[in-house]
Amino acid sequence: MRIEIDKIKEEEIELAEDVDAGSWDLSSFDVKFIGKIHVCCRISRIGKEIIVNAEVTSNREILCSRCLMETNQTVKQDFRLFFNVNDLGNFLDVDSALREELLLNFPMKVLCSPDCKGLCVKCKANLNIEKCKCENKH
């Protein structure tokens, strides 16, 4: 998303775009961003400062850190970014800043659901879908 600095005034501008997830290079071993990333920004200016309120919706295929099952998630995140006009050229390009925010706000352990029970440490049964097969129930 790119906008001319001169077009950003105190009155808020709303812009939206869909970005190909692959173009932002966000995927890793246990997470694959798929489809489009929807970005909706409200941009305004106060003096030399530009304020961007962004809502980013992404679709991910994840490998759960507890049960190792692959699942799809749609995640909506809100970000507030600040830019100094003196640090910018003629354009404000928020894509790289939003990409960075997505990476920085990504959880250390990705779960298929908050209440994922994981795998039994002995028999490796997925406790979300089956009972433990061990003699010694935990």
C-alpha positions in Angstrom: 0.0 0.0 0.0 1.6 3.2 -1.2 0.3 6.7 -0.9 1.8 10.1 -1.7 2.8 12.0 1.5 1.2 15.2 0.2 -2.2 13.5 0.0 -2.2 12.6 3.7 -3.9 15.3 5.7 -5.6 15.6 9.1 -8.7 14.2 7.7 -8.5 10.4 7.8 -8.1 8.4 4.6 -9.2 4.8 4.4 -7.5 2.4 2.0 -7.8 -1.3 1.6 -5.9 -3.9 -0.5 -5.4 -7.6 -0.8 -1.7 -8.7 -0.9 -0.6 -12.1 -2.2 0.7 -13.8 1.0 3.7 -15.2 -0.8 5.0 -11.8 -1.7 5.5 -10.9 1.9 7.7 -14.0 2.6 6.2 -14.8 6.0 6.1 -18.6 5.9 8.3 -20.8 8.0 8.6 -24.5 8.9 5.4 -24.7 11.0 3.4 -21.8 9.4 2.4 -21.2 5.8 0.5 -18.0 4.9 -2.0 -18.8 2.1 -4.2 -16.8 -0.2 -4.4 -13.1 0.2 -3.6 -10.9 3.2 -6.3 -8.3 3.5 -5.1 -4.9 4.7 -7.4 -2.1 5.7 -5.7 1.2 6.8 -7.0 4.4 8.2 -4.2 7.1 7.7 -4.1 10.6 9.1 -1.5 13.3 9.7 -0.9 15.5 12.7 1.9 18.0 12.1 5.0 16.0 11.0 3.6 12.6 12.3 1.6 10.2 10.2 -0.6 7.7 12.1 -1.7 4.4 10.5 -4.4 2.3 12.1 -4.3 -1.0 10.3 -6.4 -4.1 10.4 -4.7 -7.2 8.8 -6.5 -10.4 8.2 -4.4 -13.5 7.1 -5.1 -17.1 6.5 -2.5 -19.6 7.7 -1.9 -23.3 7.6 -0.1 -24.2 10.8 1.5 -27.2 12.3 0.4 -27.3 16.0 3.3 -27.2 18.5 1.4 -29.6 20.8 -0.4 -32.2 18.7 1.5 -31.8 15.4 -1.8 -31.6 13.4 -2.0 -29.3 10.5 -4.9 -26.9 10.6 -6.1 -23.7 9.0 -6.6 -20.4 10.9 -7.9 -17.0 9.9 -6.3 -14.4 12.1 -7.3 -10.7 12.4 -4.8 -8.3 14.0 -4.8 -4.6 14.6 -1.7 -2.5 14.4 -1.0 1.2 15.1 2.0 2.6 13.2 3.7 6.0 13.5 5.9 7.6 10.8 7.8 10.9 10.9 7.3 12.8 7.6 11.0 13.9 7.8 12.1 10.2 7.6 10.1 9.5 4.5 10.5 10.4 0.8 7.6 11.4 -1.3 5.6 8.2 -0.5 4.5 6.3 2.5 4.7 2.5 1.9 3.2 0.6 4.9 3.6 -2.9 3.5 7.1 -3.5 4.9 6.1 -2.1 8.3 3.0 -4.3 8.5 5.0 -7.4 7.4 7.5 -6.7 10.2 4.6 -6.3 12.7 3.1 -9.6 11.7 6.4 -11.3 12.2 7.1 -9.6 15.6 3.6 -10.4 16.9 3.7 -14.1 15.9 3.5 -16.5 18.9 6.5 -18.5 19.9 4.3 -21.7 19.9 1.5 -22.0 17.4 -1.5 -24.0 18.6 -4.4 -25.4 16.7 -6.7 -24.2 19.5 -6.1 -22.7 22.9 -7.3 -25.9 24.6 -5.1 -28.3 22.6 -4.3 -31.4 24.7 -1.3 -32.4 22.7 0.3 -35.8 22.4 0.8 -38.4 25.1 4.5 -38.5 25.9 4.6 -42.3 26.0 2.2 -43.7 23.4 2.1 -40.5 21.2 -1.7 -40.6 21.0 -3.3 -37.3 19.9 -5.3 -36.6 23.1 -7.6 -34.2 21.1 -9.1 -37.1 19.1 -8.3 -40.3 21.0 -7.8 -41.7 24.5 -4.3 -42.5 25.7 -3.3 -46.1 25.0 -0.8 -46.4 27.9 -1.4 -48.8 30.8 -0.5 -46.0 33.1 -3.1 -43.3 32.4 -2.0 -39.8 33.1 
